[in-house]
Amino acid sequence: MRPILYLAIQKGKRYRKKHNLPDYMEITEKDLQKRFEENEKKDYDCFTVASKLRKGLDLKRVDLEGCSSWLIKKEGNPEDKVIYYIHGGGFVNGSTRQGFRFVSYAVNNFGYNMYSVDYRLTPNYTCKETIKDCEDGYRYLLEHYSPDNIILMGESAGGNLVLALPQRLKDVGLPLPGGIVSCSPVVQFMHYPYSYYECSCKTDYGIIFGINDIVETYRGELPKDSPYISPLCGDLSNYPPVYLDASDVESLRDEARMMFVRLKEEGCDVEYHELKDFFHAMLTAPQFGFVRKEEYPLIISFLNRIFRRTDEK
């Protein structure tokens, strides 16, 4: 990995030393227990989503070995193409149901059907179970779609998982998807880049210090530089085309920049968009006009480019 990738990390280290900041803030035992309980109580059933969000959509529940998943279709969308959505939530929360405002908007307006997996969450489970759930969902899709006609999409923790899943697919000998859309991703857990210190609790309240404590639980027995949790450290050769975006004032900005540099160094087809004055994980907020106007057209253009390429083969 070339020195340019470490500039943001080194700047962050100097800032932390100058201001005598802790490397990370510990999560209390009480908060950790609360997360256990919340994850056990969550209702993931998308059939209970408000009828106005489900209107005109066909929902199918798909039970995998360790979790459930959902195939959401709309009449008129191509039947041979699908977006594989992996939700965010810091690895500790989130579900298809919770993100259904975005899911329904995407199926209705992006022009493609969507498949979403309710992977198992930490602290109840570790990366081992989470990445397996994502792999199982992909295996299900391969029974019905060509890999070239599958595009991975996710934000934040989901942005991490859509970049990490191809590492797993390589290891188990499965074909890679046609493309990847990763928004506001966390891509490594070794150090805080400078954007954490610059933006956390100032211009970004979505990602705050404490994420290292989360990953200590999430990673289980894996080292922090495992490509399953830190895709920046993995083998990025032969990756499919990648779309990356982040806000210029969010904590994960430098993570997205670093991933872009690494992918470019590997010769990947990658595009990076840094959106001005947005917020973390803006992908999932279609209720904001500036998201629909500025971010979504970029993503739709990428989706169309990749799927059009498969049609030309």
C-alpha positions in Angstrom: 0.0 0.0 0.0 1.5 3.3 -1.0 2.3 6.2 1.4 -0.5 8.4 -0.1 -3.1 6.2 1.6 -1.7 7.0 5.0 -1.7 10.8 4.8 -5.1 11.1 6.3 -4.2 8.5 9.0 -1.0 10.2 9.9 -2.7 13.6 10.0 -5.3 12.0 12.4 -2.6 10.6 14.6 -0.9 14.0 14.9 -4.2 15.7 15.7 -5.0 13.1 18.4 -1.5 13.6 20.0 -1.7 17.4 19.9 -5.1 17.5 21.6 -4.4 14.5 23.9 -7.5 12.6 22.7 -8.2 9.0 23.5 -7.8 6.5 20.7 -11.4 5.6 21.1 -14.2 5.9 23.7 -15.3 2.8 25.4 -19.0 1.6 25.2 -20.3 1.0 28.6 -21.5 -2.5 29.6 -25.0 -1.1 30.1 -25.1 0.2 26.5 -23.7 -3.1 25.2 -26.4 -5.0 27.0 -29.0 -2.6 25.6 -27.8 -3.4 22.1 -28.2 -7.2 22.8 -31.8 -6.7 23.9 -32.7 -4.4 21.0 -31.4 -6.8 18.4 -33.3 -9.7 20.0 -36.6 -7.7 19.9 -36.5 -6.3 16.4 -39.3 -7.1 14.1 -37.9 -7.5 10.6 -41.2 -8.5 8.9 -41.6 -6.3 5.8 -45.3 -7.3 5.4 -45.9 -5.0 8.4 -44.5 -2.0 6.6 -47.0 0.9 5.9 -49.2 0.0 3.0 -48.3 3.2 1.2 -44.7 2.1 1.0 -45.7 -1.4 -0.3 -48.2 -0.1 -2.9 -47.5 -1.6 -6.3 -44.7 -3.8 -5.0 -44.4 -7.6 -4.9 -42.7 -8.8 -1.7 -41.3 -12.3 -1.3 -39.6 -13.5 1.9 -36.6 -15.8 1.4 -35.4 -17.7 4.4 -31.7 -18.3 4.5 -29.8 -20.6 6.9 -29.1 -17.9 9.5 -31.5 -15.1 8.7 -34.3 -13.9 6.4 -34.1 -11.9 3.2 -36.5 -10.1 0.9 -37.0 -9.9 -2.8 -38.9 -6.7 -3.8 -40.2 -6.4 -7.3 -42.2 -4.0 -9.4 -44.0 -4.8 -12.6 -42.2 -3.3 -15.5 -38.7 -3.6 -14.0 -36.3 -6.0 -15.8 -36.8 -9.5 -14.5 -33.2 -10.6 -15.3 -31.4 -7.8 -13.3 -31.3 -7.1 -9.5 -29.7 -4.8 -7.0 -28.5 -6.7 -3.9 -28.9 -4.3 -1.1 -27.0 -4.7 2.2 -28.2 -2.2 4.8 -26.1 -0.1 7.1 -26.4 0.5 10.8 -22.9 0.2 12.3 -23.2 -3.6 12.3 -25.4 -3.3 15.4 -28.8 -2.4 14.0 -30.8 -2.0 10.8 -33.0 -4.2 8.7 -34.9 -4.2 5.4 -38.0 -3.1 7.2 -36.3 -0.2 8.8 -34.9 1.0 5.5 -38.0 0.3 3.5 -38.6 4.0 2.7 -35.4 3.8 0.6 -36.0 0.3 -0.7 -39.4 1.1 -2.0 -38.2 4.4 -3.5 -35.3 2.6 -5.3 -37.5 -0.2 -6.7 -40.0 2.4 -8.0 -37.5 5.0 -9.3 -34.1 3.4 -10.0 -35.7 1.0 -12.5 -34.6 -2.3 -11.0 -35.8 -4.8 -8.6 -34.1 -5.2 -5.2 -33.0 -8.0 -3.0 -32.2 -7.3 0.7 -30.7 -9.4 3.4 -31.4 -9.0 7.2 -27.9 -10.3 8.2 -27.2 -11.2 11.8 -26.0 -8.3 14.0 -23.3 -7.7 16.6 -22.9 -7.9 19.6 -25.1 -11.1 19.3 -23.0 -12.3 16.4 -19.6 -11.6 14.8 -18.4 -10.9 11.3 -18.2 -14.7 10.7 -22.0 -15.0 10.8 -22.6 -11.6 9.1 -20.4 -12.3 6.0 -21.9 -15.8 5.8 -25.4 -14.4 5.7 -24.4 -12.0 2.9 -22.8 -14.9 1.0 -25.9 -17.0 1.4 -28.0 -14.2 0.0 -25.7 -14.0 -3.0 -25.8 -17.8 -3.5 -29.6 -17.5 -3.6 -29.4 -14.8 -6.3 -27.0 -16.9 -8.4 -29.8 -19.5 -8.7 -31.9 -16.9 -10.5 -29.6 -14.3 -12.0 -26.4 -14.2 -13.9 -23.6 -12.7 -11.7 -23.1 -9.9 -14.3 -26.7 -8.9 -13.7 -26.3 -8.5 -9.9 -25.1 -5.2 -8.5 -24.2 -4.9 -4.8 -25.4 -1.7 -3.0 -24.9 -0.6 0.6 -24.2 2.4 2.8 -22.0 2.8 5.9 -21.6 -0.7 7.4 -23.4 -1.9 4.3 -20.9 0.0 2.3 -18.2 -1.9 4.1 -20.0 -5.3 3.5 -20.5 -4.8 -0.3 -16.7 -4.2 -0.6 -15.8 -7.1 1.7 -18.2 -9.6 0.2 -16.2 -10.0 -3.0 -13.2 -11.0 -0.9 -15.3 -13.8 0.5 -16.6 -14.7 -2.9 -13.1 -15.0 -4.2 -12.1 -17.3 -1.3 -15.0 -19.7 -1.9 -14.7 -19.7 -5.7 -17.9 -17.9 -6.6 -18.2 -15.5 -9.5 -18.1 -11.7 -8.7 -21.1 -9.5 -9.3 -21.4 -7.0 -12.2 -20.8 -4.0 -10.0 -20.7 -2.4 -6.6 -22.3 0.8 -5.2 -20.7 1.7 -1.8 -21.8 4.9 -0.1 -20.2 6.4 3.0 -18.3 3.2 3.6 -16.0 2.4 6.5 -13.1 0.5 4.9 -10.6 -0.2 7.6 -10.5 -0.5 11.4 -6.8 0.0 12.3 -6.7 3.8 12.7 -8.9 6.9 12.7 -8.2 9.1 9.6 -8.2 12.8 10.1 -11.9 13.2 8.9 -13.0 11.6 12.1 -11.4 14.3 14.2 -12.4 17.1 11.8 -16.1 16.1 11.4 -17.3 13.9 14.3 -19.8 15.7 16.4 -19.2 18.9 14.5 -20.5 18.5 11.0 -21.3 14.7 11.3 -23.3 13.2 14.1 -23.8 9.9 12.3 -20.4 8.4 13.0 -18.8 9.2 16.4 -15.8 7.9 18.3 -16.5 4.5 19.7 -16.5 2.6 16.5 -13.3 0.8 17.5 -15.2 -0.7 20.5 -17.9 -1.9 18.2 -15.5 -3.6 15.9 -13.7 -5.4 18.8 -17.0 -7.3 19.2 -17.8 -7.5 15.5 -14.5 -8.9 14.4 -14.5 -11.9 16.7 -11.3 -13.8 16.1 -10.4 -12.0 13.0 -7.5 -9.5 13.0 -8.3 -5.9 12.3 -6.6 -6.0 8.9 -8.7 -9.0 7.7 -10.2 -8.1 4.3 -13.5 -9.4 5.6 -13.7 -6.4 8.0 -11.1 -4.0 6.4 -11.5 -4.4 2.6 -8.9 -1.7 2.1 -6.4 -4.3 3.1 -7.6 -7.0 0.8 -6.8 -8.1 -2.7 -8.7 -5.7 -4.9 -7.4 -7.0 -8.2 -10.1 -8.0 -10.7 -12.8 -6.2 -8.7 -16.0 -5.4 -10.8 -16.7 -1.7 -11.5 -17.2 0.3 -8.3 -19.2 3.5 -7.5 -18.1 5.3 -4.3 -19.5 8.4 -2.7 -19.3 10.3 0.5 -20.0 13.7 1.9 -17.2 16.3 2.2 -18.1 16.9 5.8 -18.6 13.4 7.2 -16.4 11.3 9.3 -15.9 8.6 6.7 -14.9 10.9 3.9 -11.2 10.0 4.1 -12.1 6.3 4.2 -13.9 6.6 0.9 -10.9 8.6 -0.6 -8.5 5.9 0.6 -10.6 3.1 -1.0 -10.8 5.1 -4.3 -7.0 5.4 -4.4 -6.4 1.7 -3.7 -8.9 0.7 -6.4 -7.3 3.0 -8.9 -3.9 1.6 -8.1 -5.3 -1.9 -8.8 -6.5 -0.7 -12.2 -10.2 -1.1 -11.3 -13.0 0.7 -13.0 -14.0 3.1 -10.2 -15.7 6.4 -9.9 -15.7 8.6 -6.7 -18.1 11.4 -6.0 -17.7 13.7 -3.0 -20.9 15.5 -2.4 -20.9 18.9 -0.8 -22.6 19.5 2.6 -24.4 16.2 2.6 -24.6 13.9 5.6 -23.5 10.4 6.4 -25.3 7.5 4.6 -27.4 9.9 2.6 -28.2 7.1 0.2 -31.1 6.0 2.4 -32.9 9.4 2.6 -35.1 9.9 -0.5 -37.3 12.2 1.6 -34.7 15.0 1.0 -34.9 16.7 -2.4 -31.2 17.4 -2.7 -30.5 13.7 -2.3 -32.9 12.8 -5.1 -31.6 15.6 -7.3 -27.8 15.3 -6.7 -26.9 11.8 -5.6 -29.5 9.5 -7.1 -28.9 10.5 -10.7 -25.2 9.6 -10.3 -26.1 6.2 -8.9 -28.7 5.5 -11.6 -26.2 6.4 -14.3 -23.8 3.9 -12.9 -26.4 1.2 -12.6 -27.5 1.8 -16.2 -23.9 1.7 -17.4 -23.2 -1.6 -15.8 -26.4 -3.3 -16.7 -26.2 -2.0 -20.3 -22.7 -3.5 -20.5 -24.2 -6.9 -19.6 -26.8 -6.5 -22.3 -24.1 -5.9 -24.9 -22.2 -9.1 -24.1 
